[in-house]
Amino acid sequence: MKCVISQVLIRKCRIGVHLVERNRDFILADSHLYENHEIGLFFDRCNLHQTIVQGSHISWNKIAEIKSLDGDVHNLQIVGNDIE
């Protein structure tokens, strides 16, 4: 709950940021998820509420930049990012 990831570079990993189960008030801000082997930001069968992704560079990930698999997503804001 209330996890904030800010001003990080995650590069050449399998998955940049991997969220599972219940995540509330998650913020990803001003970060780079770049050139990962699978996915930049992965919402994996999780219950999300009040999630914000802002001001980040998410690109050149081989499978997907942002992926949501199953789960329950509420109030997701993706704003002001560079996503390729």
C-alpha positions as CSV (number, residue, x, y, z in Angstrom):
1,M,0.0,0.0,0.0
2,K,1.2,3.5,-0.9
3,C,4.2,2.4,-2.8
4,V,6.1,5.2,-4.7
5,I,8.7,4.5,-7.3
6,S,10.4,7.7,-8.4
7,Q,13.4,8.8,-10.3
8,V,14.8,5.4,-11.1
9,L,16.3,3.8,-14.2
10,I,15.4,0.1,-14.7
11,R,17.1,-1.3,-17.7
12,K,17.9,-4.8,-19.1
13,C,15.9,-6.7,-16.5
14,R,13.3,-9.3,-17.3
15,I,10.4,-7.1,-16.1
16,G,11.0,-3.5,-15.0
17,V,8.2,-3.1,-12.3
18,H,6.1,-6.2,-11.5
19,L,3.0,-5.7,-9.4
20,V,1.1,-8.7,-8.0
21,E,-1.9,-9.2,-5.6
22,R,-3.4,-6.0,-4.1
23,N,-1.8,-2.6,-4.7
24,R,-3.4,0.6,-3.5
25,D,-2.1,4.2,-4.1
26,F,0.8,3.1,-6.3
27,I,2.7,5.8,-8.0
28,L,5.4,5.5,-10.7
29,A,6.9,8.9,-11.5
30,D,9.8,10.5,-13.4
31,S,11.4,7.1,-14.1
32,H,12.8,5.2,-17.1
33,L,11.7,1.6,-17.7
34,Y,13.8,1.0,-20.8
35,E,15.1,-2.0,-22.8
36,N,13.8,-4.8,-20.5
37,H,13.7,-8.3,-21.9
38,E,9.9,-8.7,-21.4
39,I,7.7,-5.9,-20.0
40,G,8.3,-2.4,-18.6
41,L,5.4,-2.2,-16.2
42,F,3.4,-5.4,-15.4
43,F,0.1,-5.5,-13.5
44,D,0.0,-9.2,-13.0
45,R,-3.5,-10.5,-11.8
46,C,-3.6,-7.7,-9.2
47,N,-6.2,-5.6,-7.6
48,L,-5.3,-2.0,-8.4
49,H,-6.9,1.2,-6.9
50,Q,-5.6,4.7,-7.3
51,T,-2.7,4.0,-9.6
52,I,-0.7,6.8,-11.2
53,V,2.0,6.5,-13.9
54,Q,3.3,10.0,-14.8
55,G,6.3,11.7,-16.4
56,S,8.1,8.5,-17.2
57,H,9.9,7.0,-20.2
58,I,8.7,3.5,-20.9
59,S,10.0,2.1,-24.1
60,W,12.0,-0.6,-26.0
61,N,10.7,-3.4,-23.8
62,K,10.4,-6.5,-26.0
63,I,6.9,-7.8,-25.2
64,A,5.0,-4.7,-23.9
65,E,5.6,-1.3,-22.3
66,I,2.6,-1.6,-19.9
67,K,0.7,-4.8,-19.6
68,S,-2.3,-5.7,-17.4
69,L,-3.2,-9.4,-17.1
70,D,-6.5,-10.3,-15.5
71,G,-7.1,-8.7,-12.1
72,D,-9.3,-5.8,-11.1
73,V,-8.2,-2.2,-12.1
74,H,-9.9,1.0,-10.7
75,N,-8.8,4.6,-11.1
76,L,-5.7,4.1,-13.3
77,Q,-4.1,7.4,-14.6
78,I,-1.4,7.3,-17.2
79,V,-0.4,10.8,-18.0
80,G,2.5,12.7,-19.5
81,N,4.7,9.8,-20.4
82,D,6.9,8.9,-23.3
83,I,5.7,5.3,-24.2
84,E,6.9,3.7,-27.4
